[in-house]
């Protein structure tokens, strides 16, 4: 090889080596970044304007967008970060702000899942800024999905749709799950699409408010071949809304819905055999497997043996049928495709028999004989109770009052035990069993004497409703909220079961009030914007909601506004009040919130105390104070259907004009205004109360400068005196919300 070729080889080799070193130099930092696995180093949360909550995750490096999904029941938002570890010191982070309850961070299988437990479903936004990841939860008033709205509120949709931005359904897909469930997946243009789901005539109806749908999706989809509980899906426009009807193939299903970003999933799950049996029992009393029998004459015991064999072979159950010696005789039996439990009932009715079940054993005998056996068993049980030793046990009461539970154990209602005392409750002997009458429950908090008088009253009450045995007794310790029970072991077990059902947390209601003083036209304008019709009747304006559904206050004076606003329109109310203040037509005086228990009164009061002097013949002048406040008392009651009944009393005391007193002085008069009513609203709806007016008169006179001051001739340059009246109305917006119980993640 020549010298020139050697130089060329060395040059190429050096260039190749240089390029390789440069490549390694630039790729080493990349490899080092990838080699160091990203982790979550810190979690913080803070409140933002508009009642929003921000959750911040600090990462050790950049991350890919996580997979996010949201569930309805329970309400949760879950984020899966692939390839991310957790360096947090704990897994659970209590928040208890806004709609967020707790945050759980769990690491498993090469990923970290962040679960946000919500009190109710709310819209959310996510964003990434460098090594920080943010989740912003919006206020509960802007909840995207309105589930299972009651039939009475169906007329609200048209009015609400006018306030919502236009939305669209862009795709409809149906898939079968691994366990035979049917999943209807609807692609939406925005994650805040409002949907109302309900069951009507055996179908599940989804109503999308102010939503459009492409012509290609307006059709009927036959999905029976998927072998799921769903048979057909029909999509059609309905005015400004879209209606999707799902027809199930059979009634043995349950459905739920959850939304993940712009994808709404409605899942239909087939029922398990146990759930089918429970549902079948609700529809018809006989659920046994069917059989056919044809006998001219057959012995009753032989029929019972045939039924036992049928149950074992057809249902795989071991049922033992035991008869008394008195069971006998023969019957003619001809049944075709009848449940075995119905055949058994027919045979027993024909022969005057009764049955008693205990586990997998059925005892059959004549009705009178069964009755005698039960009476003997009851007598034996009484003898056993009299001979059974008594035990003392201290039972801790967690949520209820020990005195109230004590009264129930003695067979009295709580109100009776708190309102009155027994005939011998104030003094009697410690033995007082039969003479206690309706005595109050004993309590040891007042000392030994109180405990003894309580013992006398403790034996009172209705004997048929007593949970204690005849020899049992109970005392309540108000200081530690403990029940001291003395009874047999058998009865103590029953007492524990009853206390477990009674000693539970009472549901709570968050009551938010907005006190607004506004012009008299604001209430009317507000009603028009929310779909309220005003009816004139004897010069009195009574507001009624034609489309949103209304509740008229029972004690409303003529001219007072009393209506309810739908839960979906609550978040618009703040905008209306803010616009009212910007236009100078009114002012929001206060916005208090108070949390109270079910059937417990909440008291809200705001104002001042006005001093005044009073005197008497025996003493000189003294300074006293009188309240001039705005006061509201609300007592909520949660109904079994989820609505809330509220007893509302509003009073406004304001200082008036000075009035002369009998002592030659003056005292300040207090002007009182009071409104009392009872309304029923749905959870989250707003009731509007009015009728408290204030009127102020103003007089003014304008004149031409200089000329108006000239005597006699000045009246030519001075117009007439003008008198104006400024009339305002006090409006109170009350919004009750049921506080949901805490959610836990397993």
Phi, psi and omega in degrees: 000136184283166180296323180295319179293324177297319178296320180295320179297317179296321179296314179298319180296318179294321177295318179297317179296319180296316179297319180296320178294321178295318178298315179296323182296320182277335182271339180299316177298325180294315179298322182292325178293317181291329183290327178277112185290137180291146182218159174269117185262335184204153177226126179227158175218150182208158180268139178246171178296153180079025178059040178254156180236131180248128176251125185245128176249121178267120181258158177279348180192181179293150182228161173278159180297128183285163172276130185237135172217153184231139179243155181270314187226099002282161181284115181214155169237124182241136179236126179255116178258105180287138178069021182242134178259168179245120175257018180284149184286338180218169182261333185249134179230103177290135180244301178054045175226142179058227180269355183269137179257297179218162175235129178245135178239116185232134179250130180194144173055044175074016179213164178237129179253129176252116182249123178255111177278127184249151172285332175199162184288129180224155174292157181212161176226148177233149175204157180237130179231096183067236179265016179244139179238130186242138169239120181250118177264125180279175183289158182293342180290342181255035181301134186287312186253132175254105187266142173047056174290139185293160183298328183292340182262011184296334181284355182283342190297318183296317181291320181291324186297336180292335183266352186263145175293152182291136182231172184210150171261121186257344180203151175229124181224150179224134181220160178257132179279173182293338181251025177084008179279148177260131183240115174266118183247121184247121176276125183246154179282332180226149179284351184259028179292131181270124182231140177244119181246136179202162178257124181224121175058039179082357179249159173258120185252129174248119178250119179259120185279137177048052186231144176248164181217137179297153180298330182292341181260357179276088181193181179254132181250121177267112184242024182295332182291347180283351180056052176236175177294353182261134179253318186211147177232128181237129180240132181205147173284150181219086185068236177274359184246174176235135181243127176241120181252128179250121179261118179281154178280335178204164182279001184271072181205166167220146185235153177214162181225147175210153185237135177234104186055242184264015182244117176258125181245127175247117187251132177248113184256129176291148181283149175285164178304321179294320179292324177296319180296318179295320178292323180293325179295329178290329183275321181215145186287337184253119183235006182291161177295146187273152177211165179235134180225143179215100181226134175287312176217125180215142180293142182299318180297326178293322177298317180296323177294320178298318180296319179296318178294322179296318180297320182292318184282321186272325184247351179070024180254143175266098178253123179258118179257120181245132180243153174279170181294339184279351180283125180189193181089175181228158180220160171266129188227124176217102179231148183227116176056059182238139177302143185296326180291332175288322176298319179297317178297321180295316180297318181293322179293322180294325184257007179067041183253162174225163181228153174226128183256139177215098185069233178260021178246130177245118177264126182237134178194173176303146184303314181296322180291319177297321179296317178296319179298319180292322178296318178295320179295321179294318178296319178296325179292322178295318178298319180296321179296321180292330181268341183290134181292152179271148180234145174262137180214137176261121183247119180281127176262126187267311189251320181275174174274137181299325179297322180291317177296323178299318180296322180293321178298332179272002175086025179237154175287157182295319182297321179294321182290330181274336185274322186226171177237161184285170181297323179250014184291336184268350182212345199296186182280166180286346181274331189337062178283299186278340183262009183288339181060235178251042185299155181284162184289142180290148177220139182265002184287340182266007182107180185292326181295319178296322179297320181290318178295327176294328177298324179292316180287339185295338181272001181278199179092180180276121185297325182291337183257000180293136173268345176277155174285175181298332181263357184279157178213160182212143176226139179256130175261104183293336182290317181255358181057048182240141173263130176256106188248137175236114183194181179286162181297321179297316182288327177297325177296318177293323179295319178299319179297317180293319180295324178298329179278331184269325185274074181232157179296140176277136179297147184244156182232128172269119182252120177248130181238139172242118179258116186233133171252122190218167175294157184294340180278343182295318180299319180292317179296322178297318179297320180295318182292331180261012174085039181258135172263138177252126182250126178272129180210108180056047178062022179241132178267119176244119184272133177222141182273116182278326186246331183271353185082135186225161172230116180272128182296135185294326184253024182292129175287158179302133180095351182275145177271132177212107182207169176240143176254140183297154181299326180291343181257003185297320185291343175283339183295321179298323178295320180295317181292321178295319177296325178299317181289323180295327180276357179073021181264000181178185183206140174274114184284319181200161178220068183281155173229140179216140179254127181222160179277164177300130179068017176248135185287137173253134185243126178234127182218138181213135179158210183216166176253131184258124179280146173210158183257138176227156181215158178222173182291332184270342183220164180281191179296137177232150180262125177236167183237144176232141183283135171232083190230164168260118187235140178222129175245127181232127176242106181273151175223117181275123180274162178300335180277355178100350177281172185232125173261129183237130168266114187242132173230123181238130176226142180229113178254126182229148178293136179254209181275151176295141178235147180288148178252169181290346182267009179090357179258195179231150176227153183275127178280151178246120177272124184249136173227136187219138175229130179227131184205170177224121184229159175233125181227163174280162180300122178092352177282163182244129174259135183250124180243137178218193177111355177261107186254153172227137183229133177231134179257136179235136175239142182211155178218124178258148178214163178281130180305145180070303184291328181291345181266356181288127180301147177066307181280348184295332182293339177292334183254011180238116179291175180292156179291132180256138180240128180235154181236128177253110184248126180236160180234138176272116180251137180236119179257118182244123181238109176266140177225128178286126180279119182283153181290160182295143179257145179237151178252131179256000000 
